[in-house]
Amino acid sequence: MASLLQPLTSLSLPPSPPIPPSSSSSTTTTTTTATAATSAFPINLRTSERRRLRTTSKSYTWASGLPKRSLVLRSTLDEVSVLDPPPPPPEDSKAELLSCLKLKLLSAVSGLNRGLAASEDDLQKADAAAKELEGAGGPVDLSINLNKLQGRWKLIYSSAFSSRTLGGSRPGPPIGRLLPITLGQVFQRIDIVSKDFDNIVELQLGAPWPLPPIELTATLAHKFELIGNSSVRIAFEKTTVTASGNLSQLPPLEVPRIPDALRPPSSNTRSGEFEVTYLDADTRITRGDRSELRVFVIA
């Protein structure tokens, strides 16, 4: 019997779970913990800053099912909102903007016969559309992008042609009933290696019936040089006229230059300057030394 009771006496009962504190003691413990945690902050905090301390309660459960409270103190002193600058527009967005502005400019100058049929209102609309494209494209630096000038460019608009003369803002033969001259296509051929800068003008001269009109091409040869980052100076060399159509077998004719002594004092047709205000792979805008706006597209 004693041997049967001995194992029972050797058994040890597990300790009883701790008694949960009463609400009053829990409140006292919470207050003491909060006071101790608050005292960990610098003494020189102002009262308004201490009031901004927020106390967050987080509860978890013991194995016995009784809740226990813990305190987490967070300060809002370091909560500073910083506004980042807006990111720059992506290249795709700028390309789309330039494409829309180029279309707007082409629409403004279309139907104006290169400016020969432009009214004062048409001139203002074209100038405003060109300024929008120039502003969006930014400044032109030909010292870096000189290769973009290379090629054959077609003139689609010139504000000076509204003067109804072939010379634009410079002296030139009038277009109208006095002379049966029809202006054809106008091109600029630029070679950045040889520095050649040729203005090529297609003309059609009326002839008495029943003769067909005479088709001519005048090439005004120049040499160019850069002035600064975006300006170009051209120096005139010679004018060559070639016939096409039925007279294409005729040799080219070099037009003699007017002697300097016979030129008006105010005329200077040997040289000129213009600024390239917009330039990309297929569109070019220039503004001349006489406030002439020209728009070119690659041919």
C-alpha positions in Angstrom: 0.0 0.0 0.0 2.8 2.3 0.9 4.5 1.5 -2.4 1.3 2.5 -4.3 1.0 5.8 -2.5 4.7 6.7 -3.0 4.3 7.7 -6.7 1.4 9.9 -5.9 3.4 11.8 -3.2 6.3 12.3 -5.7 4.0 14.1 -8.2 4.3 17.9 -8.2 1.4 20.0 -9.1 1.9 22.8 -11.7 2.0 26.3 -10.3 -1.2 28.2 -10.4 -1.5 31.1 -12.8 -0.8 34.5 -11.5 -3.7 36.5 -10.3 -4.6 39.3 -12.7 -4.2 42.7 -11.2 -7.3 44.7 -10.3 -8.4 47.6 -12.4 -7.0 50.0 -9.8 -3.6 48.4 -9.8 -3.6 48.2 -13.7 -4.3 51.9 -13.8 -1.5 52.6 -11.4 0.9 50.4 -13.4 -0.1 52.1 -16.7 0.3 55.6 -15.2 3.7 54.6 -13.8 4.9 53.2 -17.1 3.7 56.2 -19.1 5.4 58.6 -16.6 8.7 56.6 -16.9 8.5 56.5 -20.7 7.7 60.2 -20.9 10.6 61.1 -18.7 12.8 59.5 -21.3 12.2 62.4 -23.6 14.4 65.5 -23.3 13.5 67.8 -20.4 13.6 70.9 -22.6 10.6 69.9 -24.6 7.9 72.5 -24.5 4.5 71.8 -23.0 2.8 72.0 -26.4 5.3 69.5 -27.8 4.7 67.1 -24.9 1.0 67.3 -25.4 1.6 66.1 -29.0 2.9 62.7 -27.7 0.3 60.1 -28.5 -0.1 57.0 -26.5 -1.3 53.9 -28.4 -2.5 50.8 -26.5 -1.8 47.4 -27.9 -3.2 44.3 -26.3 -2.3 40.7 -26.5 -3.5 37.6 -24.6 -1.8 35.3 -22.3 -2.1 31.6 -22.5 -4.6 31.8 -19.7 -6.9 34.0 -21.7 -6.3 37.1 -19.6 -5.5 40.3 -21.5 -2.4 42.4 -20.7 -1.8 46.0 -21.7 1.4 47.4 -23.2 2.2 51.0 -24.1 3.8 52.3 -27.3 4.8 56.0 -27.3 5.1 57.8 -30.6 6.1 61.4 -31.1 4.9 63.6 -33.9 7.8 66.0 -33.5 9.6 64.4 -36.5 6.6 64.2 -38.8 7.6 66.7 -41.5 6.0 66.6 -44.9 8.4 67.4 -47.8 7.0 68.2 -51.3 9.2 66.8 -54.0 9.5 68.9 -57.2 7.5 67.7 -60.1 9.4 65.4 -62.5 10.4 66.8 -65.9 8.0 65.9 -68.7 9.1 62.8 -70.5 10.6 63.0 -73.9 7.5 61.4 -75.5 5.3 64.2 -74.2 7.6 66.9 -75.6 7.8 65.1 -79.0 4.0 65.0 -79.1 3.8 68.7 -78.2 6.2 69.7 -80.9 4.3 67.5 -83.4 1.0 69.2 -82.6 2.6 72.7 -82.8 4.2 71.9 -86.2 0.9 70.8 -87.5 -0.7 74.0 -86.2 2.0 76.1 -88.0 1.6 74.1 -91.3 -2.2 74.7 -91.1 -1.7 78.4 -90.6 0.5 78.8 -93.7 -1.3 76.4 -96.0 -3.2 77.9 -98.9 -1.2 81.1 -98.7 0.9 80.4 -101.9 4.2 80.7 -99.9 2.9 84.0 -98.5 2.0 85.7 -101.8 -1.7 85.5 -100.9 -1.3 86.3 -97.2 -3.4 89.1 -95.6 -2.4 91.0 -92.5 -4.5 88.6 -90.4 -2.7 85.6 -92.0 0.7 87.1 -91.2 -0.2 87.5 -87.6 -1.6 84.0 -87.3 1.5 82.5 -88.9 3.8 84.5 -86.7 2.0 83.5 -83.5 2.1 79.8 -84.5 5.8 80.0 -85.3 6.5 81.6 -81.9 4.7 78.8 -80.1 6.9 76.2 -81.9 10.0 78.2 -81.2 9.2 78.5 -77.5 8.5 74.8 -77.1 11.6 73.8 -79.1 14.0 76.0 -77.1 17.1 77.8 -78.3 19.0 76.4 -81.3 22.7 75.7 -81.1 24.2 75.3 -84.6 27.7 74.7 -83.1 26.4 71.3 -82.0 23.6 70.6 -84.5 25.1 72.0 -87.7 24.6 68.7 -89.5 20.8 69.3 -89.3 21.2 72.1 -91.8 22.5 69.8 -94.4 20.2 69.0 -97.3 17.7 70.5 -99.7 15.0 72.5 -98.0 11.7 73.6 -99.5 10.2 77.0 -98.7 6.6 76.8 -97.7 6.1 80.3 -96.3 7.7 83.7 -96.4 6.2 86.7 -94.7 8.1 89.0 -97.1 6.3 87.6 -100.1 3.2 89.5 -99.0 4.9 92.5 -100.6 4.0 90.8 -103.9 7.7 91.0 -105.1 10.1 88.2 -105.8 12.7 90.0 -103.7 10.6 89.6 -100.6 11.7 92.4 -98.2 14.4 93.3 -100.6 14.0 94.9 -104.1 12.8 92.5 -106.7 10.6 92.2 -109.8 6.9 92.5 -109.0 4.4 89.7 -109.5 1.2 90.7 -111.1 -0.2 92.0 -114.4 2.8 94.1 -115.3 5.1 91.1 -115.8 3.6 87.6 -116.5 5.8 85.9 -114.0 4.6 82.9 -112.0 6.6 81.8 -109.0 7.2 78.1 -108.7 8.9 76.2 -106.0 11.6 77.8 -103.9 14.4 75.7 -102.3 17.6 76.2 -100.3 20.4 73.8 -100.8 23.0 73.7 -98.0 26.3 71.9 -97.9 27.9 72.2 -94.5 31.3 70.8 -95.8 31.8 73.2 -98.7 29.8 76.0 -97.0 27.6 76.4 -100.1 24.3 78.0 -99.6 22.1 78.2 -102.7 18.7 79.7 -103.1 16.9 77.9 -106.0 13.8 79.6 -107.5 11.6 78.1 -110.2 10.0 80.6 -112.4 7.5 80.5 -115.3 7.5 83.4 -117.9 4.5 84.0 -120.0 4.9 84.0 -123.8 2.7 85.3 -126.6 0.1 82.8 -127.8 0.5 80.1 -129.2 4.0 79.8 -127.6 4.1 77.8 -124.3 5.4 79.5 -121.2 9.1 79.5 -120.6 10.2 77.6 -117.5 13.4 78.8 -115.8 15.3 77.9 -112.7 17.4 80.7 -111.1 20.2 79.6 -108.7 21.6 82.3 -106.4 24.9 80.9 -105.1 26.2 82.0 -101.7 28.8 81.0 -99.1 27.7 80.9 -95.5 29.3 81.1 -92.1 28.0 80.8 -88.5 27.6 83.9 -86.4 27.3 82.9 -82.7 25.2 79.8 -81.9 22.1 80.3 -84.1 22.8 83.0 -86.7 24.0 82.5 -90.2 25.6 85.1 -92.6 25.5 84.5 -96.3 27.6 86.2 -99.0 26.4 86.3 -102.6 28.6 85.0 -105.3 26.7 84.6 -108.6 23.3 83.9 -110.2 22.9 81.1 -112.8 19.7 80.7 -114.9 18.9 77.4 -116.6 16.0 76.6 -118.8 13.8 73.6 -118.6 11.0 72.1 -120.7 11.3 72.8 -124.5 14.4 75.0 -123.9 16.3 72.6 -121.6 19.0 72.1 -124.3 20.2 75.7 -123.8 23.3 76.1 -121.7 23.1 77.7 -118.3 23.3 81.5 -118.3 25.2 83.3 -115.7 23.5 86.6 -115.0 26.1 89.5 -114.7 26.1 91.3 -111.4 25.2 94.9 -111.3 28.3 97.0 -110.7 28.6 98.4 -107.2 28.8 102.0 -108.6 25.3 101.5 -110.1 23.7 100.1 -107.0 21.5 102.2 -104.7 23.4 103.2 -101.6 20.8 101.5 -99.3 20.8 98.2 -101.2 23.1 95.3 -100.1 22.2 92.2 -102.0 25.6 90.7 -101.7 25.2 89.5 -98.1 22.5 88.9 -95.5 22.0 87.4 -92.1 19.3 85.4 -90.5 18.7 83.5 -87.3 17.6 79.9 -87.1 14.9 79.9 -84.4 13.7 76.3 -84.7 15.4 73.2 -86.3 14.8 69.5 -86.3 15.1 66.7 -88.8 12.3 67.9 -91.1 11.3 71.5 -90.2 13.3 74.8 -90.0 12.2 78.3 -89.0 14.3 81.3 -89.7 13.9 85.0 -89.0 15.8 87.4 -91.3 17.6 90.6 -90.6 14.6 92.5 -92.0 12.1 90.7 -89.7 11.3 88.1 -92.4 9.8 84.9 -91.2 10.5 81.8 -93.3 9.3 78.2 -92.8 11.1 75.3 -94.5 10.5 71.6 -94.7 13.0 69.0 -95.8 12.6 68.2 -99.5 
